[in-house]
């Protein structure tokens, strides 16, 4: 999945950007109450990384 598609999915589900960094952005999910990193400079996110982020976000 592309990073832009993932961020659109986050916006639709109320997941917000908590802070920006050099290599990762930190997002907060009100569904799970977790904060998790999302890589900044990858256009295509690896499957394992994507599954982990979706689980932390409460979307899987």
Secondary structure as UniProt FT lines:
FT   HELIX           3..12
FT   TURN            13..14
FT   STRAND          16..20
FT   STRAND          24..29
FT   TURN            30..33
FT   STRAND          34..39
FT   HELIX           47..57
//
